[in-house]
């Protein structure tokens, strides 16, 4: 998107923003989020959009890690980031399946732009800020964000709005599936007869299984029911009941039982009426995810029942309000004092039209809003869309104004109302390049911004070291290196892009460690610290770092060129690893070598992961004559994958491998049916891995020709090898104990 005043409004918001963890715990989260937003506004693509999702989750992570407690606890067993995984799934679905659907547009980048537009409105409109503040203060919730002096903090808006805006469309793949099914059936039957048609619907075998928060703490809702006694008659582990109560609390004369009954029946209603409300599924997914995490890690359950439920209800209401509450419950236009987040989400979701990539067949034929001009203040909201090619259709602006004025009480926030202008300019531009989002699984890391600063400082030190070596050796210093030396800056002086680059490198450390069977632990952990990596490990991780760097540069708009040109985003290093000089490769190797030192500087250390130690235990169980370290690399790799896959196999029957000190009673053994199930699944996984590595069946095992007589399906496997697979699971509880892990039933 070209420069416009949306950026100015966002700057104003961040100028006035103070984050609790920044002043309380010494973080730099505001700067990191703002840097990510600046980079995104410079180049709106999926790579930079995902960086905002990840940064938001890093700031507001809900894990066993306590950011305020000087590193006493570091999670050993990874906690999957459910919502981030769902966001990535949504992105893949809409990009991969758009050609099979008539109408579909981007929802991934769209959600980030909705987030930013809401921030701009909050920054510019004092009336809305007062509505939001009043809504929070009148509720029983007392743990809202405050400034140092105790005053209400804008961070409360940032958090609630971030959850609502960034995740309001994570349930969209459900709608995609429904549209695909409908198009397939109707396209297919029309080939039989033009008069023949068929309706389709998506249903659940048991909707209650989806509509349930995992119960870990039976007393989860006790404090909430004291405040709201009428909620005792509801199931507060059931998202639809929670939201029904929220709606009845926010909107007078709405009966909680009537809304609960409608929400429980909504999936059936959608099927009968031939539509899918993805906001309904997004809302439940948010509540399920946060409900689980907050029970597991947070002592303050109000954190769920107020801010999270507020955000989740806004997600539901962004479609449900006009389609159900207005039509079936006779509600009038939504006033911002009733549900400020829902008001803002409906408004921003409808207005966010710029740079929305079309995926559906018909949407690709339409024009697109390329640029946006805004005027936002206490009096008015003027939105000026600029379309450089195509047409948005007759009455586009008028229809959108009419819809929003019917659903929302616009003049309650903007005295002179809303005005939308569409300006069509008939000329063509190059399509925005969309880079694939192939990020590694996210592992939340404490003090990631402090690491980024240290990484940058070490980069400056490496330049200084190379410079002095050249001077001492009498080498000629070329112009490019001299410029690099002269232009060294502190972290605070870096551009947003370069700050994000250091953040990416810091955030990638746990991923890199996982690749070589290591992880982070606190300094009190009994495992021996790894102070240096082998040359092979350094080289492998340096190559990975360079590949990530290339992906980052491409994602932020850089291109290859023989001469470096920072202003025009040109670099000569956007090439494969083999094409780099040894001097440039050192800029990738040195940060890898420094990882143990970096970790030590913030009270952590690098150790062999407990899952990898479990790998050694499994190997020793089956082969007591050969040391694991003496195995060929491909067998080590196979064993690593086997241990990782054990976790997935166990999860299929509701088991988890966790740290020995985690809550839950340790499982001492499995029943015979489960052992057979696990053993067969493990063999299938081993079979697929071998095939992927180029192995084939052979009557004799041969490492050179890659043949193995056990490369057959489970039924054809001989008894001895089946028993070997079973032995793994018969002894697994004991093997876990040997490395301070345990198996628990979820």
N, C-alpha and C positions, 0 to 999 in steps of 0.2 A: 504494500500500500504506500502511496506517495506521502510525503510529509503533509500533515494536516493538524488541526488543533486538538484532535484526540490525544496526541502525545503531550500537548501542553497541559491538558486537564489531568492526565495521569501524573505528570511531573508535580503538579500542585498537590495531589493526594499524597504522594510519597514525601514531599517536602515537609508535610505536617504529621506524617506517620511516625510513631514510636512503637517498636516491638518489644514486648516484655522480655523475651530471651536475649535481646541485644543489651538492654541496660541491666538486666538481672544476672545473666549468666555469661556475658562477654562474647556473644555471637555477633555476626555481621549479616544476619538474615535479610534485613531490609535491602541492603546493598545488592545482595545476590539476586533476590527476586526482581529488583528494579533493573539490574543488568540483563537478566534473561528477557524481561519485557522489552527493553531497548533493542536488543538483538532481534527479537521477534518482529518488532515494528519496522526494523530495517529490511527484513526479509521474511515475509510470512509464509513459512512452509511447515511441513509436519515435523521435521527435525527440531526446529526451534520451538514449535508449539509443545512438543513432548518435554522439552527442557523446563518449561513453566510448570507443567504437571508435576514433574519430578521434584522441582525446587519447592513447590507448595507442600508436597508430602514430606519433604525433608524437614521443613520448618515445623510442620504440625504432625510429626510422626507420633503414632501411638504404639509403642513397643515396650519391651522390658527395659530398654535403655532409659536412664534418668538423666536428662541433659543438665540438671542442676546439681549433680552429685559427684563431681570430680572423678568420673571414670570408675566408680566402684563396681558397676555392673555393665558387662558387655555381653550381648546375646550370643550364645554359642551355636544354637540351632536356628536356622534361618526361618523367619516368619514371612510367608508369602504375602505380597502386597496385593490384595484381592482387587481393589479398585483400580490400581494402575494396570493390572493384567486385563481387567475388563475394558479399560480405555483403549489399550492396544488391540484387543479383540474387535472392538467397535470399528477402529480405524481399518483393520484388515478386511473386515466384512464389507464395509461400504466401498472400499477401493477394488476389491476382488469380484464383487457381485453386481456392481452397478449396471453393467450392460444387460443383465437379465431382468431389469426392472424398468418400468416406464418412467417413474418420477422418483428421483433421489438426488440429494445434494450432500456436500460435505457436512459432517457434524463434529469432526475432530478439531480442526482449526477454528471452526465456527464457535465451539464452546469457549475457546480462549478469547476470541473477540467479544463474545457475550460478557465474559469476565471483565475485560478491559473497559467496555462501554459502561457497565454498571459502576465501576470505579470512577469513571469520568462524571457520571451523573451524581454520584454521592459527593464528589469533590466540589461540584459546581452548584448544587441545589441545596440550600440551607433548610428548606422545608422538609425535604426527604430525610436529611440527617436528623432533624428533630423528631420526625415520625419514628425513625429506626431507634433512636436513643430512648424515646418514650416507651416504645414497645418492649425493649429489653428491661428498662428500669421498673416497669409496672408488673413484670412477671416475678414469680418467687425465686428466680435464679439469682444467686448472689456471687457467683464465681466468675462473672464477666471480666474481660480485660480492663485493667485500670492503668493509669499513668503513675509515675513515682509519687505524685502528690495525692493519689487516690481518686482523681477525676476519671470519668468515663473515657475509654480509649477507642479510637477508630479501628484498632486491631480487632475488636469484636465484630465489626462489620466485615473486615477483610477475611476473617476466618469463616464466618457463616456464609458470606457471599461466595467465597472460593469453593466451598463444598457444593453449594447449590448450583453455581454457574458451570464449574468445570466438569461436574458429573451428572448434569441434568439429562444427558443423552446416552449414558452408558448402556441403557437397555435397548438402544436402537436396533442392534442385531436381531432381536425378536421380531421387530416390525419388518426388517429386511426379509427374514425367512418367510413371513406371512405373505409379503408382496410377491416374492419369487414363486411360492406355491400357487398363488392365485393366477399369476401370469402364465405359468406352465400349464395349469389345468385348462384355463380359458383358451390359450393359444392352441393347445392340443385338441380340445373338443371342437373348436371351430373348423378344424380340418376335416372333421366328420360331417358336421352340418352347421351352417351359419345361424340356425335357429336354436341350436343346442347349447346349453350353458350349464355351469356348475358353480356353486358357492363353496368356498373353503374356509376353514377356521383352524386355529391352533388351540389345543387344549392340553391340560396336564392330567397325567394318570392320577395324581393326587396333589392338588394345588396347595394343600396344607403343608406338604413337605417343603415347598418353596417359600411359603408364607409363614416361616418360623425362624426365629433367632435361636441359634444354638444356646441351650441353657447350661451355663457353667456355674452360675451363682443363683441359687433359688431365691435369694433375698434381693436380687438385682433391682426390683421396682418398689421395695418396701417404703423408702423415704418419699418416693413420688406419690404413692397411694395415701400417705399421711396428709400431704398437701392437697391432693385431689381425691377425697374419699370415694367419689362416684366411680373412679377408675378401678376400684377393687373388683367391680363386676365385669371387668374386661380382662382379656389375656394379654398382658403386657410383654410377652415374648412373641406376639403375633403382630407383624408390621401393620396390617390393615386396621386392627383395633387401636394401635397407638396413633395412627394418623387420623382415624375417625374421632378420637378424643381430642386431638389437636385442632381439627376443623371445628368441632362443636365448641371448643374453648375460644377460638379466634372469631367465630361468626355467631352472633346472637340468633336465637330461635332455630338453630340447626340441631336436630335431635341426633345424639351420638349413636344410638342404636340403628336409626334409619341409615346413616352414612356407613356404619360398619356392615350392615346387611348388604348395602349396595356394593361396597368394595369387595366383599366376599364373593358376590355373584358377578363381579365385573368381567372376569375372564369369559364367562358364559355369555354375558351380554355382548361382548366384543365379537364373539363367534357368530352369534345370531344376527348382528347388525353389519358384519363384514368389515370390521376395522380393527386396528391394534393401536392402543395408546402406549407408546414406549415410555412415557413419563411414569406410568403406573409401575412398570417393571424396574425402571431406574430407581424409583423411590424405595422399593422393597430391597433391591440390591444394596443400596447405601445403608439402610437400616440393618440388614443382615450382617454386613461387613463390620460396621462400627459397633453394633451390638455385641458381636463376638470379641472384638479387640478391646473394647472398654471394660467388659466383664473380666477379661484376662489380665489387663494391665493397669486399669485405673481404679483407684479407691473412690473417686468422686463420680458416682453414677448420674448425678444431675447433669454432668457434661454431655451425657447421651440424651436425656429426656428433655433438654431445653435447646442448646445450640444445634445439635445434630438433628433432632426431630424437627426443629424449625426449618433447617435447610432441606431435609427430606420432604417435608410437606410442601415447600415451595416447588420442589421438583415435580411432585404429583400435580399440583395446582396449575402448572404452566400450560397444561392441556385440559385437565379435569374441571377447572373452574368454569370455563365457558361452555364446555361440552356437557357437563353434568350439573354442577351446582347452580348455574344460571337457568338451565332448561328444566331440570327436574326438581330442584329445591327452591326455585324462584328467588335466588339471590340477585341483588342489583349489581351495578358496577363496583368493582373492588376498590376500596379506599386504602391508601397506603398505610393508614394506622392499624388496619385489621390484620394484615400480613405483609409487612414491608418487603420481605424477600420475594414473596410470590408476585407482588405488584411489579417489582423491578425485573424479575426474571421473565415475566410475560412481556413486559415492555421491551427489554433488550433482545430477547429471543426473536421477536417479530421485526425489530429494527435492524438486526444484524444481517445485512444483505450483501455487504461488500466482500469481494474476493471469496465467494463461496463456490468451490469447484463443483461443477455438475457431474454426476455419475450416471444418473438414469438416462434412458434413451431420449425421452422427450426433453428433459432438462438440458441436455447437451445442445439442443437445437435453439435454445432461448438465449437472449442476451444476458450479460452478467454485469453487476455493479462493480466497477473497477476502482472507484475512488469515493471518498466520503468527506463531506464538509459538515461540521457541527456548530451549532450555537446553543450552549446550555447555560442557563442562569435561573434565578428564582422566578422569572416571569415567563420564560418560553423554552421550548425544546424544538429547534429547527434542524431538520435532517435533510441534507442535500446529497442525493445519489447522482453519480456521474457514470453513465454507461457509454463505453467507447466503441462498442460494436453490438449490433443486434437491437432488439426491442424488448422492453419488459412487459409489453401488452397494454392495451387501452385501459385507463382507469386504475393503473397500478397504485399510484400515490393515494388517490381518493379511497380505494378499497381498503388499503392498509390503515389510513386514518380512521375510517368508519369502524373497522374491526376493533382497533385499540380503544376508541372512545366508547364503544359499546361494552367492552369488557372492563375497562379501567376508568377510575375517576381521575382523569388526567389533570383537570384543572385544580384538584386538591393540592398538587405539587407544583404545577406550572400555571400561573395566573392567566396567561393568554393562550394556554393550550399547546397542542402539538401541530407542527406544520411539516409536511413532507413534500419535497420537490424532486422530480426525476429529470435529469438532463441527459439526453441521448446524443452522443457524438459519433458519427459514422466513420470511424477509421479503425484499423486493426493494430493490435500489439502482439508481441510474442507471449505465448502462454507461460505462466509461472512454472518454473521447474520444481517438481515435487520429488524430494529425495526419499528413498525407502527408510523407514524407521526400524533399524535392526539393532536396537540397543540390547545389551546384555541384561539379564534379570537384575532388578534393582535391589541393593542391600543398603539399608539405611546406615549411615556411618556418622558417629558423633564427631563434632568439631571439623566438619568437612571444609568450612571456610578457613579455619586456621591452617589446615593442611595445604589448602590452595596457596595461602600466603607463603608458607615454608617452601613449597614447590617452586614458586616464582623466585624466591630468594636464592634457592639452590641453582636455578637457571642463570641468574645474574652471576653467581659465584663461578659457574662453569665457564661462562664467557670470559670472566676475569682470568681464570686459570689458563684457558687456551690462549688468551691474548698475551699473558706473561711468558708462556712457553714459546710462542712465536718470537717474541722480543729476545728472549735468552738464546734461542737457536739461530738468531739472525735471519729468520724467515721474513719474506715480504708479506705485508698485511694488505689483502685486497680491499677494494673500496666497500664491498658489501659487508665484510666482517668489521671493518673500522666503523661503519655506520651503526652496526648492531651494538658494538662496544660503546659508542658515544651516546646512543639513545636508550641506554638502560634506565628503567624507571622503577619506582616503588610500586607495590601492589595498588595502593590508593590512586596512583596516577594512571593506571592502565585504562584502556577503553573498555566498555562493557563486553565487547567480543572477547578480549584477551582475559578478562576476569572469568568469563564463562568457560574459556578454554582451560584455565587452571582448575576450576571447579570440576569440570569433566574429568580431568586427569586424577584429581583427588578422589572423586566418587568411584572411579574405576579401580582403585586399589583393591578393595575386597574381591572384585571379579577376577583380577589378575592373580591374586593369592589363591583363589579357589581353583584356578587352572593348574596350579602346581601342587595342589593338595595341602594348602595352608589356610590359615584364617587369623583373625585378630583376637586377642584376649587381653584382659587387664594384667597389670604387672604382678598381681598376686597369684596368678594362675600357676599351677605346679608344673605345667609342661615347659620343657626347655625352650628358651627363646632361640629363634633362628636369626643369626646376625648377618649372614651373607648367603647369597644364592649361588648355585653353580653357574659356570659360564653358559651352559646350555639353557638353563632357566632364564638367565638374563637375556640371552639372544632371543629366545622364543617370546618372552614378554615384551621386549623392545619392538619386535615386529608387530605384535598385537597393538602396542601403543601407537606405532606409526599408522597402522590401518585405522585405528579409532580417530587419530588426528586428521587423517585424510577425510574420513566420513564427516567429522565435525566441520572441516573447512568447506567441503562441498555443500554441506547443509546450511552454512551461513553465507553462501554466495561467492566463495573464492573460486578462482579458475587457475589453470596452469599457465605459466608464462616463463620465458627464459630469464627475465629480469624481475626481481622482487619489486612490487609496487603496492605498498600497504594501502594507500589512499584508494586505489582502484581494485583492491582485493585480488591481486595477482601474486602467485608464489611459484618458484621453480621446484619446490619440494613435493608437489602434488604428483608424485610418481611412485612406482613400486619400490619396495625395500632394496632390492638388488641394484636399483639405479642411483641410490644415494651414495655420497662419498662417505668414507670412514669418519671424517670430521663431523658430518651432519648426523650420522648414525649414533654418535656419542651423545647427542642431545636426547635420544630415546633410551639409550642404555643407562646413562647416569641416573636418571630418576628412578629406574628399577633398582639399581644398586642401593639407592638412598632410602628405599622403603622401610627397612628395619629401623634406621636412624630416625626417620620421620615419625614412625609410630612411637618410638621411645620418648620422643620429645613431648608427646601429649599423654604419656602415661599408659601406653599400650605396647604390646609386643607381638611379633609374628611367631606363630607356633604351627605345628602340624595339626590339621583339623581333626576333631574327634571322629568324624566320618571317615577320614583317611586312615586314622589309627584303627578304626573298625575294619577297614580294607586289609590292613596287615594281619589282623586277628583271623579274618576269614581265610586269607592265604595260608597262614600257619596251620589252620585247621585241616586243610586239604593237602598241604605240601610242607612237611616238617624238615625236608632235606635241603631246600633251596631258600636262601635269603631273599626277601622281597626286593632288596636293592640290587640283587644280581640278575633279576629278571630282565628280559628284553623289554624295550619301551612299549611295544605294542601289547604285551601281556599286562604290563603295569596299567596301561590305558584301559584295557578290557576289565581289569579288576576294579579300577576306580569307577568305571561306568556301572559295574555290577553293584557296588555298594550304594551308589546314588539311586539306582533303580530299585533296590530293596525298599527304600523309603516310599517310593511310589506304589510298589506292590502292597506294602502293609496298609497304606492309606485306603486302598480299594476295599478293605474290610474294616475300616475305622480305627486303625492303629497309627501311632506316631512314635518316632524315635526322638527323644528329648534329652536335655541335660539331666543328670542324676538329681540335681537339686530342684528341678521343676515340679510344680504341683502334679498330683496324680499318683495312684498306686502302680507300682511296677508290675508288668505282666511277667509271670514266671514260666509260662509255656503256652503252646497252642494245641488245639484239638487236632486229631488226625486229618479231618477234612480240610481244615485251614492249611495244614502243612502241605498236603497234596496240592491244594490250589496255589499256594505261594511257590512251591517247587516247580510246578508246570509253568507259571508265569515267568519265573526266573529263567528257565530254559528257553522259553520263547524270546525273551529279551537278549539272552546270550546269542541265540541263533541269528537274530536280526543284526546284532552288532557285528558278528563274524562276517555275515554276507556283505554288509556295508563296507567292511575292511578288505573285501576281495577274496574271502575264503570260500571254498567249495567242498562238497562231500568227497571223501576218499577213504578207501579201506584202511589206509595207514596214515597216521598223523605225520605231517611233513611241514616244518616251519618255512622251508624255502619255497615249495610249490603251493603253500597255503591250502593244504587239504586236511580234513579232520573226519574220522568215522562217526563222531557224535553229532555231526551237522545234519540231523534228521529231526522230524517232528517228535513230540513227546511220546506219542503212542508207540513209535518205532524205536525209542531209546531203550537200551538194555537195563535190566534191573539194577545192576551195580551203579550205573551212572545216575539213575533215578534216586537211588538211596543217597548218593553223594549230594544231590540237590536238596533232598529232604533233610539231610544232616545239618545243612546251613541253618535251616529254620528251627530245627529241634534244639540247636545250641545257641541260637541268636540271642536270646535273653541274657545268657551267661557271658557271651562275647561282648555284649553292650556294657555289662557291668565292669568288664576288664578295662574299659576306656572311659569310665564315669558317664555312661549313657544309660538310658532305660527305655523300655517300650511301655507305652500307656495306651489305654483304650479311650478314644475320644468321646 
